[in-house]
Amino acid sequence: MLVFWEHGYEGASLAGLTGAMGISTTSMYAAFGNKEELFRKALQRYSEGPSAYLPRALEEPTALGVATAILTGVIRATTRPAAPRGCLGVQSALVTGDSGGGVRDLLAAWRNDGCARVRERFQRAVDDGDLPPETDPGLLARYVTTLVFGIAVQAASGVGRDELQAMADAALRAWPPR
């Protein structure tokens, strides 16, 4: 997972992947089939580990709490000192060529699934009166997830945690009133 996270899908070499796992290329192919299947397993592990802030955030009692927890979670996940900076699901999608089309599609679906989960949660907030009735849950979810992906790119570029948090705080000041 860390090799893909640090180097992206295309940048992760078989030598780097097998070296990180302590196995031969033959063993890697026997265990995972191919590099794309290994990447799928790494993305699953990433979703259950560093990116696990999303399901926890969706449990927050208010929509603002959800958005705050998502942004706080992505800042923490993308700036951890002992991990690569940025987001595996964003970094790996940025440079996939034609041969990486399956991974590009997988990552687009992964990002869209996250947005759909946030949209559903914001729809519940509208239905419960936590957000104004004129709120467009889909647009608000896309806004929050776009911030998440932007934060991830900025973190990968070396922007620090404090500056990212200040940007997230500024974005949340535009939150729809109850």
C-alpha positions as CSV (number, residue, x, y, z in Angstrom):
1,M,0.0,0.0,0.0
2,L,2.7,2.5,0.9
3,V,4.6,1.9,-2.3
4,F,1.5,2.7,-4.4
5,W,0.7,5.6,-2.1
6,E,4.1,7.1,-2.5
7,H,4.7,6.4,-6.2
8,G,1.2,6.1,-7.7
9,Y,0.0,3.2,-9.7
10,E,2.2,3.7,-12.7
11,G,5.2,4.8,-10.7
12,A,5.2,1.7,-8.4
13,S,7.7,-0.7,-9.9
14,L,7.4,-4.5,-9.5
15,A,10.8,-4.4,-7.9
16,G,9.6,-1.8,-5.4
17,L,6.4,-3.7,-4.7
18,T,7.9,-7.1,-4.3
19,G,10.8,-5.6,-2.2
20,A,8.3,-4.0,0.2
21,M,6.4,-7.3,0.5
22,G,9.6,-9.4,0.8
23,I,8.5,-11.8,-1.9
24,S,9.6,-12.6,-5.5
25,T,7.9,-11.4,-8.6
26,T,6.7,-15.0,-9.2
27,S,5.2,-15.1,-5.7
28,M,3.5,-11.8,-6.3
29,Y,1.9,-13.0,-9.5
30,A,0.9,-16.2,-7.8
31,A,-0.7,-14.4,-4.9
32,F,-2.3,-11.5,-6.7
33,G,-2.5,-12.3,-10.4
34,N,-1.1,-9.0,-11.6
35,K,-0.2,-5.5,-10.5
36,E,-3.8,-4.2,-10.9
37,E,-5.2,-6.8,-8.6
38,L,-2.5,-6.0,-6.1
39,F,-3.4,-2.3,-6.4
40,R,-7.1,-3.2,-5.7
41,K,-6.1,-5.0,-2.5
42,A,-3.9,-2.0,-1.5
43,L,-6.8,0.4,-2.2
44,Q,-9.1,-1.7,0.0
45,R,-6.5,-1.6,2.8
46,Y,-6.1,2.1,2.4
47,S,-9.9,2.5,2.6
48,E,-10.0,0.5,5.8
49,G,-6.9,2.3,7.3
50,P,-5.8,5.8,6.5
51,S,-9.1,6.7,4.7
52,A,-11.3,5.1,7.4
53,Y,-12.1,8.6,8.6
54,L,-15.0,8.8,6.1
55,P,-17.4,6.2,7.5
56,R,-16.7,7.6,11.0
57,A,-17.4,11.1,9.9
58,L,-20.7,10.1,8.3
59,E,-21.9,9.1,11.8
60,E,-21.6,12.7,13.2
61,P,-24.9,14.0,14.4
62,T,-25.0,17.1,12.2
63,A,-24.1,17.8,8.6
64,L,-21.6,20.5,9.7
65,G,-20.1,17.9,12.0
66,V,-19.8,15.5,9.1
67,A,-18.1,18.0,6.9
68,T,-15.7,19.1,9.7
69,A,-14.8,15.5,10.5
70,I,-14.2,14.7,6.8
71,L,-11.9,17.7,6.4
72,T,-10.1,17.1,9.6
73,G,-9.7,13.4,8.7
74,V,-8.2,14.1,5.3
75,I,-5.8,16.6,6.7
76,R,-4.6,14.1,9.3
77,A,-4.4,11.2,6.8
78,T,-2.5,13.2,4.1
79,T,0.0,14.8,6.4
80,R,1.0,12.0,8.8
81,P,4.8,12.1,9.4
82,A,5.3,8.4,9.0
83,A,3.3,8.0,5.8
84,P,3.4,9.3,2.2
85,R,1.8,12.8,1.8
86,G,-1.3,13.1,-0.2
87,C,-4.0,10.5,-1.0
88,L,-3.5,7.1,-2.6
89,G,-6.9,7.5,-4.4
90,V,-5.9,10.8,-5.9
91,Q,-2.2,10.5,-6.5
92,S,-2.6,7.1,-8.3
93,A,-5.2,8.5,-10.6
94,L,-3.4,11.6,-11.8
95,V,-1.1,9.9,-14.4
96,T,-2.6,6.7,-15.5
97,G,-2.2,6.2,-19.2
98,D,-4.1,3.9,-21.5
99,S,-2.6,0.8,-19.9
100,G,-3.9,1.9,-16.5
101,G,-7.5,2.5,-17.7
102,G,-8.8,-0.1,-15.3
103,V,-7.2,1.5,-12.3
104,R,-8.3,5.0,-13.5
105,D,-11.9,3.7,-13.6
106,L,-11.5,2.0,-10.3
107,L,-10.3,5.2,-8.6
108,A,-13.0,7.3,-10.3
109,A,-15.6,4.9,-8.9
110,W,-13.9,4.9,-5.5
111,R,-14.0,8.7,-5.3
112,N,-17.6,8.8,-6.7
113,D,-18.7,6.3,-4.1
114,G,-17.4,8.5,-1.3
115,C,-19.2,11.5,-2.8
116,A,-22.4,9.5,-3.0
117,R,-22.1,8.4,0.6
118,V,-21.7,12.1,1.7
119,R,-24.6,13.1,-0.6
120,E,-26.9,10.5,1.1
121,R,-25.9,11.8,4.5
122,F,-26.5,15.4,3.5
123,Q,-29.9,14.4,2.1
124,R,-30.8,12.9,5.5
125,A,-29.7,16.2,7.0
126,V,-32.1,18.1,4.7
127,D,-34.9,15.7,5.5
128,D,-34.3,16.0,9.3
129,G,-34.1,19.8,9.1
130,D,-30.4,20.0,10.0
131,L,-29.8,21.7,6.6
132,P,-32.2,24.2,5.0
133,P,-34.7,22.7,2.6
134,E,-33.3,24.5,-0.4
135,T,-29.9,22.9,0.1
136,D,-28.8,20.8,-2.8
137,P,-27.2,17.7,-1.1
138,G,-25.4,16.6,-4.2
139,L,-23.8,20.0,-4.8
140,L,-22.8,20.3,-1.1
141,A,-21.3,16.7,-1.2
142,R,-19.4,17.5,-4.4
143,Y,-18.1,20.8,-2.7
144,V,-16.8,18.9,0.3
145,T,-15.3,16.1,-1.7
146,T,-13.6,18.6,-4.0
147,L,-12.1,20.2,-0.9
148,V,-10.9,16.8,0.2
149,F,-9.2,16.0,-3.0
150,G,-7.7,19.5,-3.2
151,I,-6.4,19.2,0.3
152,A,-4.8,15.9,-0.7
153,V,-3.0,17.4,-3.7
154,Q,-1.8,20.4,-1.6
155,A,-0.6,18.0,1.1
156,A,1.3,16.0,-1.5
157,S,2.9,19.3,-2.6
158,G,4.2,19.9,0.9
159,V,1.6,22.3,2.2
160,G,1.6,22.0,6.0
161,R,-1.2,20.8,8.3
162,D,-1.8,24.3,9.8
163,E,-2.3,25.9,6.4
164,L,-4.5,23.1,5.3
165,Q,-6.6,23.4,8.4
166,A,-6.9,27.2,7.9
167,M,-8.2,26.6,4.4
168,A,-10.7,24.0,5.6
169,D,-11.9,26.4,8.3
170,A,-12.3,29.1,5.7
171,A,-14.4,26.8,3.5
172,L,-16.6,25.8,6.4
173,R,-17.4,29.4,7.2
174,A,-19.6,29.3,4.0
175,W,-21.7,26.4,5.5
176,P,-25.4,26.8,5.0
177,P,-27.1,28.0,8.1
178,R,-29.6,25.8,9.9
